[in-house]
Amino acid sequence: MENNSAAPSPSRRDLLRMIGVTAGGAAMYQAMSSLGLAADSPYRGAVDLQGAPAGASVLILGAGIAGMCAAYELRNAGYQVQVLEFNGRAGGRNWSLRGGDSYTELGGLTQQCRFDKDLYINPGPWRIPYHHRGMLSYCKRLGVPLEPFLQVNYNAYLHSSRAFGGRPRRYREIKADYQGHVAELLSKATRQNALDGSVSKEDQEKLLESLRGWGALDKNNAYVSNNTSSERRGYHKDPGGGLTASPVLSEPIGLADILDSKLWQGIAAGDIFDMQTALFQPVGGMGRVGEAFGRELGPLIRYNSKVTAIHQDDRGVNVAYEDTRKPGTQLNAGADWCLCTIPLPILAQIPMNVGPALAAAISAVPYASAVKVGLQFKRRFWEEDEHIYGGITYTDLPITTISYPNTGFHSGGKGVLLGAYIWGANAMEFTAMTPDERVRKAVDYGSQIHPQYPQEFDNGVAVAWHRSPFTMGCFGMWTEHTRAKHYDDLCQIDGRIALAGEHASYISGWQEGAVTSALDAIGRLHQRAVAQGVKA
Amino acid sequence: MNALFRRVKMRRLAALLVAAGAAASTHADDSIFISRSSISDAGGADIYGHICQGCHMPQGQGAVGAGHYPKLAGDPALVSWQYVALTVLAGKNGMPAFGVPADQFILGAVQLSDAQVAEVVNYVRSHFGNKWKGGVTADQVAALPHPGK
């Protein structure tokens, strides 16, 4: 993928189209997240904030990843730091719902999570790619243990409700057969001299050899049922030991059937930069990162604090807020500088005296609609019956995704799946439902892939991000047009106020965007603070 | 609900999701999922109930958290159908635009036709206790500025 933000717009648009056409649900997610800008993280190690003026203070709004990573660094650099957080917990969208938790969404409906001990879902972010070095660095520094996140599982499914009688196919079958048929065709074209114009005779031999290897072709350059192809796509009966051990070969699916099924769209999900192995998840849930930050910062964070007004003048920043447990109270906090990480739909509604460019930028970014549903089942049937250990099944149903737990393999008792990860219009519709309806729908759809669902379903929770009281949406959806018009204005320091968060990054919807934007913003705030001294 | 399935237009995302293999089942029981439909004359009630109410709530009562979703019930600003229609077309703050033309590429966006915008504007102005007179037509909506044009 491109990572050049200066690329001309048509190419970026074409790129996005290409992603949509050639890749699967995960690619859709990735494309929505980054809008084609899967840049390597600009994280360059611990931030250098030497020389903080004595007594200088920074008020941070929001104890999500951006706010807490900024608070951590600024505190360590000697700044006086205070963080105001709307929720009663640290983390923001870095969040795990576990048994015993309760969650009240906008509109007032409350869900009690009834998962068993140690089981959870991450309503927000759930994976950390190896190149998100900022996030990984904070996990390391905060002592948050990581374990592998499995993006690609060759034994998970690709599913189309309109192909193969609605029966899911194993990822390995689709991948091996698609690749095998394509290799055979290309090999045929080569031998029929169709490539003479573009590949030299000498290279054609090398190409044929590589196609045999890549596509699991036989010595005649054909993709057929044999040991070589069964070694890729799996056997009809696996080889074993003892008397009846001989394997039975499997029969490849025909090229026309694969093309018609469109299941090839799901092959490339794990090839996307943000989804490439290795990926990680914190042991115990993504929320462990926010919790660790919260412990580290301790009393610096004031919870249950709803910001109602932000005012700056030439001497400092003053923020009015309300204790959400005592509605009607007005409290005030002041500092020399302010780092504001409040999500834009909320910030747009808070009176704040900033210039027109920043104000326009704050109002210019709609937030993506997304819904996640966690389902607890009475047993880990996906492991016991279907031998699926972690990873992701992709489907053309509105749920798009079933993700199997990447931990606790073979543990007895119940298990929790991510039963739906819904985007766009489908997410808007799921948002319009009650949480119970969302869960019921996720079970209905999932039953088309796993017939065990109705029998084994235990309970579930559903988080619709537009009903989230603390974000009012999932993440900022930039377009090339709004980026060109507003992005720099959003990131510029306005007087004494700087913004940070995934919305102030090119890694939209990823925690690494929050980290790198926060470090960038505090670096620039620090320069101003140093230039101005303690009291400007 | 089948009528709804047939009627609401959602060209951009539907096209993409179909292409991406991330949506669009033809299962009989998912007809409430308007996102898989392609025809442009959905009723205001259906659009409201399947899209708008996610944020503005079933009775148009809005909601309050760290910020708020505006209450539509009894909102005097609804006196102006143009205000309502422009907000639906262009979005506002975190609210997405529903009037972005099909040739503009916005992932995750939902596109409503001018007729649908008219229907949903008429719906919110005549429900939840709102009793504003005068229905709006697709032509009147078409005459308003649209985002991206």
Interface residues (C-beta under 8 A of the other chain):
Chain A: R13 L16 R17 I19 G20 V21 A23 G24 G25 A27 M28 Y29 A31 M32 L35 F86 L106 G107 G108 L158 S160 S161 R162 K262 L263 Q265 G266 K306 V307 I342 P343 L344 P345 I346 L347 A348 Q349 I350 I362 S363 V365 P366 Y367 A368 S369 Y394 D396 L397 P398 T400 W423 G424 A425 N426 M428 E429 T431 A432 D444 Y445 Q448 A464 H466 R467 S468 P469 F470 T471 M472 G473 M477 T479 H481
Chain B: M10 L13 A14 L16 L17 V18 A19 A20 G21 A22 A23 A24 S25 T26 H27 D29 D30 I32 F33 I34 S35 G49 H50 I51 C52 Q53 G54 C55 M57 A63 V64 G65 A66 G67 H68 Y69 G91 K92 N93 G94 M95 P96 A97 F105 I106 L107 G108 A109 V110 G148
